[in-house]
Amino acid sequence: MLAAVFATAQIGYAQLQRLLPANGKLGVTGEQRALPVVIINGQAAKLAPGGIIFDASNRTILHQSLPANADVLFQLDMNGDIQRIYLLTPEERARLDQAKR
């Protein structure tokens, strides 16, 4: 009985995919500067007030924890500031690259 519960949990976990925003833009982070500046695709952008950064495990992280040369998906707010940044897993990046083709 217990083995069946664990097997079902593993199958459910394997099928779990993070929902990423459809209107996100792909990018690569650069060496970060002082908050609120974020470097993506070689360009400096402003992290919006209340902007959130999610790591590949979907946990929120602080600006200073944003790694350089990481694949990201980001969303802009109505002012053109970055509202959300999602650090991508290699599988998510491959899936998004295929969807853009």
VENTAPE-V797697 format. One record per pair of residues at least 4 apart in sequence whose C-alpha atoms are under 7 Angstrom apart, sorted by the first residue. I is the first residue (numbers start at 1). J is the second residue. D is the distance in Angstrom with one decimal. If there is no record, write none. Layout:
i: <I I>
j: <J J>
d: <D D>
This chain:
i: <1 2 3 4 5 6 7 8 9 10 11 12 23 24 24 24 25 25 25 26 26 26 27 27 27 27 27 28 28 28 28 28 28 29 29 29 29 29 29 29 30 30 30 30 30 31 31 32 32 33 33 35 36 36 37 37 37 37 38 38 38 38 39 39 39 40 45 46 46 47 47 47 47 48 48 48 51 51 51 52 52 52 52 53 53 53 53 53 53 54 54 54 54 54 54 54 55 55 55 55 55 56 56 56 61 70 71 71 72 72 72 72 73 73 73 73 74 74 74 74 75 75 75 75 76 76 76 76 77 77 77 88 88 89 90 91 92 93 94 95 96 97>
j: <5 6 7 8 9 10 11 12 13 14 15 16 75 73 74 75 73 74 75 72 73 74 40 41 71 72 73 40 41 69 70 71 72 39 40 41 68 69 70 71 39 40 42 68 69 39 68 38 39 37 38 63 46 47 44 45 46 47 44 45 46 47 43 44 45 44 81 81 82 51 81 82 83 81 82 83 82 83 84 60 83 84 85 60 61 62 84 85 86 58 59 60 61 85 86 87 59 60 61 86 87 87 88 89 65 87 87 88 85 86 87 88 85 86 87 88 82 84 85 86 82 83 84 85 80 81 82 83 81 82 83 92 93 93 94 95 96 97 98 99 100 101>
d: <6.6 6.5 6.1 6.1 6.2 6.2 6.3 6.2 6.1 6.1 6.4 6.4 7.0 5.7 5.2 4.9 5.3 5.3 6.5 5.8 4.6 6.6 6.0 5.5 5.9 5.2 6.2 5.5 5.3 5.7 5.4 4.7 5.8 5.7 4.5 6.2 5.1 5.0 5.3 6.7 5.1 5.9 6.3 4.7 5.6 6.6 5.2 5.9 5.9 5.9 6.6 6.9 5.4 5.0 6.2 5.6 4.7 6.1 5.7 5.3 6.0 6.3 5.4 4.6 6.2 6.6 6.7 5.3 6.1 5.8 5.7 4.7 6.4 5.1 5.4 5.4 6.7 4.5 5.5 6.7 6.5 4.9 6.4 5.5 5.6 6.9 5.8 4.7 6.1 5.1 5.3 4.5 6.0 6.1 4.8 6.1 5.4 6.3 6.5 6.2 4.9 5.1 5.4 5.7 6.3 6.8 6.1 5.6 6.5 5.4 4.6 5.3 5.9 5.1 6.7 6.9 6.8 5.5 4.4 6.2 5.8 5.6 5.2 6.6 5.3 5.3 4.4 5.2 5.5 6.2 5.5 5.8 6.0 6.3 6.2 6.2 6.1 6.0 6.2 6.3 6.3 6.7>
